[in-house]
Amino acid sequence: MPQSVAAEAVTSSRTGTYEQRRARLVRELAKTTSNLFRHRQQTGTKRIDVREFHHVLSVDAERRIADVEGMTTYEELVDETLKFGLLPTVVPQLKTITIGGAVSGLGIESSSFKYGLVHETVEEMEILLGDGTTIVCSALQNSDLFYGFPNSYGTLGYVLRLKVKLIPAKRHVKLTHTRFTEPAKFFAQIEKLCSSPACDYIDGVVFSGDEMYITTGEFSDDAPFISDYTYMNVFYQSIRRREVDYLTAHDYIWRWDTDWFWCSKHFFVQHAAVRLLATKWLLNSKTYQHMMRLAHRILPESQAESVIQDVDIPIEHAPEFLNFLLSDIGVLPIWICPFGSYDPSVTYDLCSIDRGKLYINFGFWDTVSSAKPEGYYNRKIEAKGLALRGVKGLYSTAYYDEETFWQIYNRPAYEALKDKYDPGRCFKNLYEKTVKRM
C-alpha cells in the first residue's frame, strides 16, 4: 500500500472548499443516510441541511490523522485511508454510518477492546451551534463541549468537521473462530483476551445457549487463501464452518455490511437464487435500510414487536444478561463486542459507563411474536439492563420515563451544556430526541 505524508482534497471539490460550504450552510437538515431505528412523526420543523459536508479533506499518513467532514460515511473514509496503508482506529460495522453520527452517538467495533468507542479516537471537532455559529473543540479548547458532545445525538449541535486518529493496516486479516458451549467460559476467555491483547480485533456471535464463538482478527501481510463474503457467500454462516479464515483488510472492515449482520434474511437474500438475482451491488446495508423503511410505511401492523437494540453490560454481569436474552427474549443470533475505555482517567459526561470496567456490547436485531402491549419486550430489556448496571444505545426505540432517563444520562451536566451552547433551545433536548419519537 503506497505511503505519503499527506493527501489534500482527496475527494471532489465540486461543492467548493470546506470554508465555502460552511459559509452557505442553511438551516434545514435533510440527511440522506441515517442509522436511527426510531419511527417519528414528521413535524415540519425547520432543520439544518448538512448534506454537503461529506468530504475527506486530507490524510496525514505521518501523524496518522484524517481531516474529514461530519457527513462523510465510513465507506468513503476507509476507501481513502487504505490508499496510505491506514484505517480509522474504530470503524463501525455499516458503510452508511457517518463519522459525525458515530461521534454524536456511540460508535463501536471489534477494535474497541483496545481503542475504546469512536469518540475516543477524535482529536478535534468543529461544531455548528443552534445560533448558526461554529465552534472548535478539543481536549484543550472548549473541552466541556468536546467531552460532553458524545452521545448527545445532535441536541447540542452538528459536527461539521473532525480530526480522527488512524492506525496502520496490513493487506489481510487472519480470523480465528473458537467455539464455546458455556457462557461463563465464553465471557471469561473474552476477558482474558482483552486483558493482554495479542490480536487486533475481537468480537463474537451467540447462535444458541451452547453454541457461541469468539472471533479474533490479526493483521497479516500474507494469506494462504482469501475468502469473499461480498456476494454469494454469507459471512456469519462461515463462522460455524471455518476455524481459520482470511479476508482482505477492506473486506474484514465490511464483513457485516453485505448481510447487515444476518438481518438480510428478512429480505430472503440469503437464498442462493435470490442472492444471484439481487446482484453483488444491491447486497449492502443501504439497500436493506431503504427496504425496511418502505415496508414500515406500506405494510400493516403485525402481531410482532421489533426488538432492535444494543445493550452494554459490565463483563461480570454478561453471563446473566445472556441467559436473560435466551430465556425471556429469544432473539438469535446475538453479536458480542467487548470494549473498554482507551483512557480511563478521561470522563465523557453523557456516556454512562464505568471508565475502569470492561463491557460487553450485546447487539440483537429482530422481531418477536407478541400479543403483549406495545413495547413489552423492549421495556423488559431496558429494565434488565439497568438492574445489571448496563446502558443501551439510544439509536433505536427507547421507553424510559423521563425521570429514569435523566438518572442515567447525567441531567446536570447535560443542562449545563445546553444552557451554554444552545441557550435558545434551537434543538430538542436529549430525551425529546431519543425517546419521544416526535
WOQUI-V786677 format. One record per residue. RES is the residue in three letters. SS is DSSP state (h for helix, s for strand, l for the rest). OMEGA is omega in whole degrees, 0 to 359 (999 if undefined). D_LAST is the distance of its C-alpha to the last C-alpha in whole Angstrom. Layout:
res->(RES;RES)
ss->(SS;SS)
omega->(OMEGA;OMEGA)
d_last->(D_LAST;D_LAST)
//
This chain:
res->(MET;PRO;GLN;SER;VAL;ALA;ALA;GLU;ALA;VAL;THR;SER;SER;ARG;THR;GLY;THR;TYR;GLU;GLN;ARG;ARG;ALA;ARG;LEU;VAL;ARG;GLU;LEU;ALA;LYS;THR;THR;SER;ASN;LEU;PHE;ARG;HIS;ARG;GLN;GLN;THR;GLY;THR;LYS;ARG;ILE;ASP;VAL;ARG;GLU;PHE;HIS;HIS;VAL;LEU;SER;VAL;ASP;ALA;GLU;ARG;ARG;ILE;ALA;ASP;VAL;GLU;GLY;MET;THR;THR;TYR;GLU;GLU;LEU;VAL;ASP;GLU;THR;LEU;LYS;PHE;GLY;LEU;LEU;PRO;THR;VAL;VAL;PRO;GLN;LEU;LYS;THR;ILE;THR;ILE;GLY;GLY;ALA;VAL;SER;GLY;LEU;GLY;ILE;GLU;SER;SER;SER;PHE;LYS;TYR;GLY;LEU;VAL;HIS;GLU;THR;VAL;GLU;GLU;MET;GLU;ILE;LEU;LEU;GLY;ASP;GLY;THR;THR;ILE;VAL;CYS;SER;ALA;LEU;GLN;ASN;SER;ASP;LEU;PHE;TYR;GLY;PHE;PRO;ASN;SER;TYR;GLY;THR;LEU;GLY;TYR;VAL;LEU;ARG;LEU;LYS;VAL;LYS;LEU;ILE;PRO;ALA;LYS;ARG;HIS;VAL;LYS;LEU;THR;HIS;THR;ARG;PHE;THR;GLU;PRO;ALA;LYS;PHE;PHE;ALA;GLN;ILE;GLU;LYS;LEU;CYS;SER;SER;PRO;ALA;CYS;ASP;TYR;ILE;ASP;GLY;VAL;VAL;PHE;SER;GLY;ASP;GLU;MET;TYR;ILE;THR;THR;GLY;GLU;PHE;SER;ASP;ASP;ALA;PRO;PHE;ILE;SER;ASP;TYR;THR;TYR;MET;ASN;VAL;PHE;TYR;GLN;SER;ILE;ARG;ARG;ARG;GLU;VAL;ASP;TYR;LEU;THR;ALA;HIS;ASP;TYR;ILE;TRP;ARG;TRP;ASP;THR;ASP;TRP;PHE;TRP;CYS;SER;LYS;HIS;PHE;PHE;VAL;GLN;HIS;ALA;ALA;VAL;ARG;LEU;LEU;ALA;THR;LYS;TRP;LEU;LEU;ASN;SER;LYS;THR;TYR;GLN;HIS;MET;MET;ARG;LEU;ALA;HIS;ARG;ILE;LEU;PRO;GLU;SER;GLN;ALA;GLU;SER;VAL;ILE;GLN;ASP;VAL;ASP;ILE;PRO;ILE;GLU;HIS;ALA;PRO;GLU;PHE;LEU;ASN;PHE;LEU;LEU;SER;ASP;ILE;GLY;VAL;LEU;PRO;ILE;TRP;ILE;CYS;PRO;PHE;GLY;SER;TYR;ASP;PRO;SER;VAL;THR;TYR;ASP;LEU;CYS;SER;ILE;ASP;ARG;GLY;LYS;LEU;TYR;ILE;ASN;PHE;GLY;PHE;TRP;ASP;THR;VAL;SER;SER;ALA;LYS;PRO;GLU;GLY;TYR;TYR;ASN;ARG;LYS;ILE;GLU;ALA;LYS;GLY;LEU;ALA;LEU;ARG;GLY;VAL;LYS;GLY;LEU;TYR;SER;THR;ALA;TYR;TYR;ASP;GLU;GLU;THR;PHE;TRP;GLN;ILE;TYR;ASN;ARG;PRO;ALA;TYR;GLU;ALA;LEU;LYS;ASP;LYS;TYR;ASP;PRO;GLY;ARG;CYS;PHE;LYS;ASN;LEU;TYR;GLU;LYS;THR;VAL;LYS;ARG;MET)
ss->(l;l;l;l;l;s;s;s;l;l;l;l;l;l;l;l;l;h;h;h;h;h;h;l;l;l;l;l;l;l;l;l;l;l;l;l;s;l;l;l;l;l;l;l;l;l;l;l;l;l;l;l;l;l;l;s;s;s;s;s;l;l;l;l;s;s;s;s;s;l;l;l;s;h;h;h;h;h;h;h;h;h;h;h;l;s;s;s;l;l;l;l;l;l;l;l;l;s;h;h;h;h;h;h;l;l;l;l;l;l;l;h;h;h;h;l;l;h;h;h;h;s;s;s;s;s;s;s;l;l;l;l;l;s;s;s;s;s;l;l;l;l;h;h;h;h;h;h;l;l;l;l;l;l;l;l;l;s;s;s;s;s;s;s;s;s;s;s;l;l;l;s;s;s;s;s;s;s;s;s;l;l;h;h;h;h;h;h;h;h;h;h;h;h;h;l;l;l;l;l;s;s;s;s;s;s;s;s;l;l;s;s;s;s;s;s;s;s;s;s;l;l;l;l;l;l;l;l;l;l;l;l;l;l;h;h;h;h;l;l;l;l;l;s;s;s;s;s;h;h;h;h;h;l;l;l;l;l;l;l;l;l;h;h;h;h;h;l;l;l;l;h;h;h;h;h;h;h;l;h;h;h;l;l;h;h;h;h;h;h;h;h;h;h;h;h;h;h;l;l;l;l;l;s;s;s;s;s;s;s;s;s;s;s;h;h;h;h;h;h;h;h;h;h;h;h;h;h;h;l;l;l;l;s;s;s;s;s;s;l;l;l;l;l;l;l;l;l;l;l;l;l;l;l;l;l;l;l;s;s;s;s;s;s;s;s;s;s;s;l;l;l;l;l;l;h;h;h;h;h;h;h;h;h;h;h;h;l;l;l;s;s;l;l;l;s;l;l;l;l;l;h;h;h;h;h;h;h;l;l;h;h;h;h;h;h;h;h;h;h;h;l;l;l;l;l;l;l;l;h;h;h;h;h;l;l;l;l)
omega->(184;180;177;179;181;174;183;174;185;174;184;179;182;179;177;178;177;181;178;178;179;183;183;177;179;186;174;182;176;182;177;175;178;177;172;180;173;180;187;168;179;186;182;180;175;182;186;180;181;185;181;188;185;184;166;187;178;173;178;185;180;179;183;179;172;175;193;179;192;182;176;176;177;175;179;181;181;179;180;185;179;176;181;181;183;173;169;186;175;181;176;199;190;184;185;179;179;181;178;179;181;178;180;167;179;181;184;169;191;171;185;175;183;189;181;181;187;185;179;179;182;178;187;176;167;190;174;180;185;180;178;177;176;183;177;180;180;178;183;185;184;188;179;177;179;182;179;185;180;182;178;172;175;181;174;181;180;179;176;187;180;168;187;183;179;176;176;178;172;187;187;172;175;180;173;180;182;184;173;180;180;181;183;180;178;182;177;179;175;180;179;179;182;184;177;190;175;180;183;184;175;165;182;178;173;177;177;181;178;175;181;187;167;176;173;179;179;175;181;176;184;178;179;175;179;177;181;179;181;181;190;181;184;187;188;177;181;182;181;187;184;172;180;181;178;174;168;178;178;183;175;182;184;182;182;189;185;181;178;195;177;185;176;178;180;180;173;185;172;171;188;183;179;180;180;181;182;186;182;189;179;182;180;185;180;178;183;179;177;181;181;182;175;180;180;182;190;183;178;177;181;177;180;177;176;178;181;190;165;183;182;186;175;188;183;179;184;179;180;181;177;178;177;180;181;186;188;185;174;178;179;353;177;176;181;180;179;174;174;179;180;177;184;181;183;181;172;197;185;178;192;176;176;188;182;187;167;180;171;172;174;178;181;192;182;172;178;176;188;168;181;175;183;178;186;184;178;177;177;179;179;182;180;178;178;181;181;178;177;176;181;174;183;179;184;186;176;184;182;166;190;181;180;181;185;172;180;194;163;183;180;180;181;181;177;177;181;180;184;190;174;185;179;180;176;180;173;173;189;179;178;185;190;183;188;176;179;999)
d_last->(47;48;48;47;47;44;42;41;38;38;36;36;36;35;32;35;35;32;33;33;29;28;30;28;25;22;19;17;15;16;17;19;19;16;17;13;13;10;9;5;5;7;7;11;10;14;14;17;19;21;22;26;26;27;30;33;35;38;39;41;43;46;43;41;38;35;34;31;28;24;23;26;26;28;30;31;32;34;36;37;38;40;42;43;43;40;37;34;34;31;30;27;27;26;27;24;22;23;25;22;19;22;22;19;18;22;24;27;30;33;35;32;35;37;35;32;28;27;27;30;32;31;33;31;28;27;24;22;21;19;22;23;26;27;28;30;30;32;34;36;34;31;31;28;26;27;27;24;22;22;19;17;14;15;14;17;18;19;22;25;28;29;32;32;35;37;40;43;42;45;45;45;43;45;43;44;43;44;44;43;44;43;39;41;44;41;39;42;43;40;40;44;43;40;43;45;44;46;44;41;38;37;35;35;34;35;36;37;38;41;41;39;40;39;39;41;41;44;45;48;50;51;50;53;50;47;44;42;39;37;38;40;40;37;37;36;38;41;40;42;45;46;47;47;45;45;42;42;40;38;38;37;34;33;34;31;29;31;30;27;29;30;27;28;30;27;28;32;33;35;38;40;41;37;37;40;38;35;37;36;34;31;31;29;25;24;25;24;20;21;22;20;17;19;20;17;16;20;21;21;19;22;24;22;20;18;20;19;20;22;23;26;29;32;35;37;34;33;36;34;31;32;34;31;29;32;33;30;27;30;28;30;31;30;30;31;31;33;32;33;33;35;36;36;37;34;30;27;25;22;23;24;27;31;33;36;35;35;31;31;28;27;25;25;23;23;23;24;26;25;25;24;20;17;17;20;22;19;19;23;23;21;23;26;25;25;28;30;28;26;23;20;18;15;14;14;12;13;13;15;15;15;19;19;17;18;22;21;20;22;20;24;24;20;21;24;22;20;22;25;23;20;21;19;16;15;13;10;12;12;11;7;7;9;9;6;4;0)
//
